[in-house]
Amino acid sequence: MTKTGSHDLRAVARQFQICGEFRHAEPYGNGHINDTYAVVYDQAGAPVRYILQRINHKVFQNPPALMENIHRVTTHLATKLADEPDFSRRALTLIPTRDGPVFHRDDAGNYWRAYFFIEKARTYETIQSPNQAYQAARAFGHFQRLLVDLPTPPLHHTIADFHNTPRRFAQLEQAISRDAVNRARLARSEIEFALRRQPITGVLLAAGLPERVTHNDTKLNNVMLDDATGEGICVIDLDTVMPGLALYDFGDMVRTGTSPTLEDERDLSKVTMQFQMFEALVRGYLASAAGFLTEAERRHLAFAGKLITFEIGFRFLTDFLAGDACFKVQHATHNLDRYRTQFKLIESMEQQEERMNQFVSEL
């Protein structure tokens, strides 16, 4: 494939410093926001893959600032990891354009970037074992630790108030009030579920936690696990790397790493917070992050899972009520399915909350 929609992938790839002859490109991954392709080049008779991405500039409205963040972060990581075995597979590496910048803007106003492809590793949509949970959490904790000393100035906020949970909740309340596409009638009980839990939205912001460099999208499929060893070797998808709270990242690990189902599972009887996965996430995260976390951060680890699951859930609900303007959907009730799954997971967390806090306290 050389074209998709109105995009000529051969022409776009030609803008980057990639040697060899372009062979083909195919969609890659299951991301909700950007368009991602695996691009294959012939180099000395051997196929070599690269990642080519179109940045969704409707979601990320300042792509140059976003790319400045990614360039600073990947450069810093490369310096910190230079003495590690197999260091080139342990951080993403941007490929500059032929003119020098690390992104290309085409004639239609689309922004593109390219990365070296990390071979002999893969991502998973759902965690299949406690060891995978441990490895993913350890990788994200290591990512945060390496960026503790990122030089000033602070990174740009690529999405304003991304994890400002009270402000996100206000957007939900506006979407309920407006009911722009007449969908509130389909989600009355779910709306009531969200409104009852509004008081928890400001807990982390009021806890006096330090600002750190955070990933802000710590799904399992944003860590590449080595095919041979299972080690979490590289954190990917850096669009939302920006200043934030460390517990935003840990909370999203709990949200995405403790349920055995995909986030759009329709059979809610399958959705549960598996405690052994929570244990593995806590152990893996603290294996790399314990050295820099404060006591207040440790104390809120279990709560963070509930809060971020709630936030992401009602963001799906907000988008459903607004007509699916943010997240990619495959059918009319896709966002409805997503938020129902999140809210069922919250119920499971609430049933195990005392046990979760006790485990963290004992560690």
C-alpha positions as CSV (number, residue, x, y, z in Angstrom):
1,M,0.0,0.0,0.0
2,T,1.3,3.4,-0.9
3,K,-1.8,5.5,-0.3
4,T,-4.5,5.6,2.4
5,G,-7.4,8.0,2.0
6,S,-5.8,11.2,0.7
7,H,-2.3,10.4,2.1
8,D,0.5,9.4,-0.2
9,L,2.6,7.4,2.2
10,R,5.5,7.0,-0.2
11,A,5.7,10.8,-0.7
12,V,5.5,11.4,3.1
13,A,8.2,8.8,3.9
14,R,10.4,10.4,1.3
15,Q,10.6,13.5,3.4
16,F,12.5,11.7,6.2
17,Q,16.2,10.6,6.3
18,I,15.5,7.0,5.4
19,C,17.8,5.2,3.0
20,G,16.8,2.5,0.5
21,E,13.8,1.9,-1.7
22,F,10.3,2.3,-0.4
23,R,8.4,-1.0,-0.7
24,H,5.0,-0.7,1.0
25,A,3.2,0.6,4.1
26,E,0.4,-0.9,6.2
27,P,-1.7,0.4,9.1
28,Y,-0.1,-0.6,12.4
29,G,-1.5,-0.9,15.9
30,N,-4.8,0.0,17.5
31,G,-4.4,3.6,18.6
32,H,-7.5,5.7,19.1
33,I,-6.0,9.1,18.1
34,N,-3.2,9.1,15.5
35,D,-2.7,7.2,12.2
36,T,0.2,4.8,12.4
37,Y,1.9,2.8,9.7
38,A,4.7,0.3,9.4
39,V,6.7,1.4,6.4
40,V,9.0,-1.2,4.7
41,Y,12.2,-0.2,2.8
42,D,14.6,-2.4,0.9
43,Q,18.1,-1.8,2.2
44,A,20.9,-3.8,0.6
45,G,18.4,-6.5,-0.4
46,A,16.8,-6.8,3.1
47,P,13.5,-5.4,4.3
48,V,13.8,-2.8,7.1
49,R,10.7,-1.4,8.9
50,Y,10.1,2.1,10.2
51,I,7.1,3.7,12.0
52,L,5.4,6.6,10.2
53,Q,2.7,8.5,12.1
54,R,0.2,11.3,11.3
55,I,-0.4,13.4,14.4
56,N,-4.1,14.1,15.0
57,H,-3.9,17.9,15.1
58,K,-7.5,18.2,16.1
59,V,-6.6,16.5,19.4
60,F,-3.1,17.8,19.7
61,Q,-3.5,21.3,18.6
62,N,0.1,22.4,18.7
63,P,2.1,19.6,17.0
64,P,5.4,21.6,16.9
65,A,5.3,21.9,20.7
66,L,4.4,18.3,21.1
67,M,7.3,17.3,18.9
68,E,9.6,19.5,20.9
69,N,8.6,17.6,24.0
70,I,9.2,14.2,22.3
71,H,12.6,15.3,20.9
72,R,13.7,16.5,24.4
73,V,12.5,13.4,26.1
74,T,13.9,10.9,23.7
75,T,17.3,12.7,23.6
76,H,17.4,12.7,27.4
77,L,16.5,9.0,27.5
78,A,19.1,8.1,24.9
79,T,21.8,9.9,27.0
80,K,20.8,8.2,30.2
81,L,20.6,4.8,28.6
82,A,23.8,5.0,26.5
83,D,25.6,2.5,28.7
84,E,22.7,0.0,28.9
85,P,22.9,-3.3,26.9
86,D,20.9,-3.1,23.7
87,F,20.3,0.6,24.4
88,S,18.9,1.4,20.9
89,R,15.9,-0.7,21.7
90,R,15.2,0.9,25.1
91,A,14.0,4.3,23.9
92,L,12.2,5.6,20.8
93,T,14.5,7.3,18.2
94,L,13.1,10.0,16.0
95,I,14.2,10.2,12.4
96,P,14.8,13.8,11.2
97,T,13.4,15.1,7.9
98,R,15.7,15.8,5.0
99,D,15.6,19.4,6.0
100,G,16.5,18.8,9.6
101,P,13.4,19.1,11.8
102,V,11.9,16.0,13.5
103,F,8.5,16.4,11.9
104,H,7.1,17.1,8.4
105,R,4.0,19.2,7.6
106,D,2.5,18.3,4.3
107,D,0.6,20.6,1.9
108,A,-2.8,19.7,3.4
109,G,-1.6,20.8,6.9
110,N,-1.0,17.3,8.3
111,Y,1.9,16.7,10.7
112,W,4.0,13.6,10.3
113,R,6.9,11.9,12.2
114,A,9.0,8.8,11.8
115,Y,10.7,6.5,14.2
116,F,13.1,3.5,14.0
117,F,11.1,0.3,14.4
118,I,11.9,-1.7,17.5
119,E,12.2,-5.3,16.4
120,K,11.9,-8.5,18.4
121,A,9.5,-6.9,20.8
122,R,5.8,-6.4,20.8
123,T,2.9,-4.8,22.6
124,Y,-0.2,-6.6,24.1
125,E,-3.7,-5.3,24.3
126,T,-4.5,-7.1,27.6
127,I,-2.2,-8.4,30.3
128,Q,-1.9,-12.1,30.1
129,S,0.1,-12.8,33.3
130,P,1.2,-11.1,36.6
131,N,4.8,-11.0,35.2
132,Q,3.6,-8.9,32.2
133,A,1.9,-6.6,34.7
134,Y,5.1,-6.4,36.7
135,Q,7.3,-5.7,33.6
136,A,5.0,-3.0,32.3
137,A,4.8,-1.2,35.7
138,R,8.5,-1.5,36.1
139,A,9.1,0.0,32.7
140,F,6.8,3.0,33.3
141,G,8.4,3.6,36.7
142,H,11.9,3.4,35.1
143,F,10.7,5.9,32.5
144,Q,9.6,8.4,35.2
145,R,12.8,7.9,37.1
146,L,15.0,8.6,34.1
147,L,13.1,11.9,33.5
148,V,13.3,13.2,37.1
149,D,16.3,15.2,36.1
150,L,15.1,16.4,32.7
151,P,16.6,19.9,32.4
152,T,14.4,23.0,32.4
153,P,12.3,24.5,31.0
154,P,9.2,22.4,31.8
155,L,7.7,20.4,29.0
156,H,4.7,21.9,27.1
157,H,1.2,20.8,28.1
158,T,0.2,19.0,24.9
159,I,-3.4,18.8,26.0
160,A,-4.5,21.5,28.5
161,D,-5.8,20.1,31.9
162,F,-5.4,16.6,30.6
163,H,-5.7,15.0,34.1
164,N,-7.5,17.9,35.7
165,T,-10.3,15.6,36.9
166,P,-12.6,18.3,38.3
167,R,-12.4,20.3,35.1
168,R,-13.0,17.1,33.0
169,F,-16.0,16.4,35.2
170,A,-17.4,19.9,34.5
171,Q,-17.1,19.0,30.8
172,L,-19.2,15.9,31.5
173,E,-21.9,18.0,33.3
174,Q,-22.0,20.4,30.3
175,A,-22.4,17.5,27.9
176,I,-25.2,16.1,30.0
177,S,-26.9,19.5,30.0
178,R,-26.5,20.1,26.3
179,D,-27.3,16.5,25.2
180,A,-26.2,17.6,21.7
181,V,-27.1,14.4,19.9
182,N,-30.0,13.2,22.1
183,R,-28.1,10.4,23.7
184,A,-28.6,11.1,27.4
185,R,-31.7,9.0,27.4
186,L,-29.5,5.9,26.5
187,A,-27.3,6.4,29.6
188,R,-29.4,7.6,32.5
189,S,-28.2,5.0,35.0
190,E,-24.6,5.5,34.0
191,I,-24.9,9.3,34.3
192,E,-26.3,8.9,37.8
193,F,-23.4,6.5,38.6
194,A,-20.9,9.3,37.6
195,L,-22.7,12.1,39.4
196,R,-22.7,10.2,42.7
197,R,-18.9,10.0,42.6
198,Q,-18.2,13.6,41.8
199,P,-16.7,14.3,45.3
200,I,-13.6,12.1,44.5
201,T,-12.5,14.2,41.5
202,G,-10.3,16.7,43.4
203,V,-8.6,14.3,45.9
204,L,-5.2,14.0,44.1
205,L,-5.0,17.7,43.2
206,A,-5.6,18.6,46.9
207,A,-3.0,16.1,48.2
208,G,0.0,18.3,47.8
209,L,1.8,15.9,45.4
210,P,4.9,17.1,43.5
211,E,4.8,17.8,39.8
212,R,6.8,15.3,37.7
213,V,7.4,14.4,34.1
214,T,4.7,11.8,33.4
215,H,3.6,9.7,30.4
216,N,-0.2,10.1,31.0
217,D,-1.2,7.1,28.8
218,T,0.2,4.0,30.6
219,K,-1.7,1.3,28.9
220,L,0.0,-2.1,28.5
221,N,0.1,-1.5,24.8
222,N,2.4,1.5,25.3
223,V,5.2,-0.8,26.6
224,M,7.1,-3.0,24.3
225,L,7.9,-6.4,25.8
226,D,10.9,-8.3,24.5
227,D,10.0,-11.4,22.6
228,A,12.7,-13.6,24.1
229,T,12.8,-12.4,27.8
230,G,9.4,-10.8,28.3
231,E,11.2,-7.7,29.8
232,G,9.5,-4.3,29.4
233,I,12.2,-2.7,27.3
234,C,10.7,0.5,25.7
235,V,7.9,2.9,26.6
236,I,6.2,4.2,23.4
237,D,3.4,6.7,22.4
238,L,4.9,9.9,23.9
239,D,2.3,12.4,22.8
240,T,1.0,13.1,26.3
241,V,4.4,13.2,28.0
242,M,4.2,16.4,30.0
243,P,4.2,17.8,33.5
244,G,1.8,15.9,35.8
245,L,1.4,13.7,38.9
246,A,3.3,10.4,39.0
247,L,0.1,8.8,40.3
248,Y,-1.8,9.6,37.1
249,D,0.5,7.1,35.4
250,F,0.2,4.5,38.1
251,G,-3.6,4.9,38.2
252,D,-3.9,4.3,34.5
253,M,-1.8,1.2,34.8
254,V,-4.3,-0.1,37.4
255,R,-7.2,0.8,35.1
256,T,-5.8,-0.9,32.0
257,G,-3.8,-3.7,33.7
258,T,-6.1,-5.3,36.2
259,S,-9.1,-6.3,34.1
260,P,-8.9,-9.4,31.9
261,T,-11.0,-7.7,29.2
262,L,-10.6,-5.1,26.5
263,E,-11.8,-1.6,27.5
264,D,-14.9,-2.0,25.2
265,E,-16.0,-5.4,26.5
266,R,-19.8,-5.7,26.2
267,D,-20.1,-8.7,28.6
268,L,-19.7,-6.8,31.9
269,S,-19.7,-10.1,33.9
270,K,-16.2,-10.5,32.6
271,V,-14.9,-7.2,34.0
272,T,-13.2,-7.4,37.4
273,M,-10.2,-6.0,39.1
274,Q,-7.9,-8.9,39.5
275,F,-6.0,-8.5,42.8
276,Q,-3.0,-10.5,41.7
277,M,-2.5,-8.1,38.8
278,F,-2.8,-5.1,41.2
279,E,-0.1,-6.7,43.4
280,A,2.2,-7.2,40.4
281,L,1.7,-3.6,39.2
282,V,2.5,-2.2,42.7
283,R,5.6,-4.4,43.0
284,G,6.8,-3.6,39.5
285,Y,6.3,0.1,39.8
286,L,8.0,0.4,43.2
287,A,10.9,-1.7,41.9
288,S,11.9,1.3,39.8
289,A,10.0,4.3,41.3
290,A,10.4,3.8,45.0
291,G,13.6,5.9,45.2
292,F,11.9,9.1,44.2
293,L,8.3,8.8,45.4
294,T,7.2,10.8,48.5
295,E,5.2,9.3,51.3
296,A,2.1,11.1,50.1
297,E,2.5,9.6,46.7
298,R,2.8,6.1,48.1
299,R,-0.3,6.6,50.3
300,H,-2.5,7.4,47.3
301,L,-1.3,4.6,45.1
302,A,-4.5,2.5,45.4
303,F,-6.8,5.4,45.2
304,A,-5.2,6.6,42.0
305,G,-6.4,3.5,40.2
306,K,-10.0,4.3,41.1
307,L,-9.7,8.0,40.2
308,I,-8.1,7.5,36.8
309,T,-10.5,4.7,35.9
310,F,-13.4,7.1,36.8
311,E,-11.9,9.9,34.8
312,I,-11.3,7.9,31.7
313,G,-14.7,6.3,32.0
314,F,-16.5,9.6,32.2
315,R,-14.4,11.0,29.3
316,F,-15.8,8.2,27.2
317,L,-19.2,9.1,28.4
318,T,-18.7,12.8,27.7
319,D,-17.6,12.0,24.1
320,F,-20.6,9.7,23.6
321,L,-23.0,12.4,24.7
322,A,-21.2,15.0,22.5
323,G,-21.3,12.8,19.3
324,D,-18.0,11.0,19.4
325,A,-15.8,14.0,18.6
326,C,-12.6,12.8,20.3
327,F,-12.1,9.1,20.4
328,K,-12.2,6.9,17.2
329,V,-15.3,4.7,17.2
330,Q,-16.2,1.6,15.2
331,H,-20.0,1.8,15.8
332,A,-22.5,4.2,17.2
333,T,-22.4,2.9,20.8
334,H,-18.6,2.2,21.0
335,N,-17.9,5.0,23.6
336,L,-21.0,3.8,25.5
337,D,-19.5,0.3,25.7
338,R,-16.1,1.8,26.8
339,Y,-17.5,3.8,29.7
340,R,-19.7,1.0,31.0
341,T,-16.6,-1.2,31.2
342,Q,-14.8,1.4,33.2
343,F,-17.6,1.9,35.6
344,K,-18.0,-1.8,36.2
345,L,-14.2,-1.9,36.9
346,I,-14.7,0.9,39.5
347,E,-17.3,-1.1,41.3
348,S,-14.9,-4.0,41.5
349,M,-12.2,-1.7,42.9
350,E,-14.6,-0.3,45.5
351,Q,-15.3,-3.8,46.7
352,Q,-11.6,-4.5,47.2
353,E,-10.5,-1.0,48.2
354,E,-9.6,-1.8,51.8
355,R,-7.5,-4.8,50.7
356,M,-5.7,-2.7,48.1
357,N,-4.8,0.0,50.6
358,Q,-3.6,-2.7,53.1
359,F,-1.3,-4.3,50.5
360,V,0.3,-0.9,49.6
361,S,0.7,-0.1,53.3
362,E,2.4,-3.4,54.1
363,L,5.0,-2.8,51.3
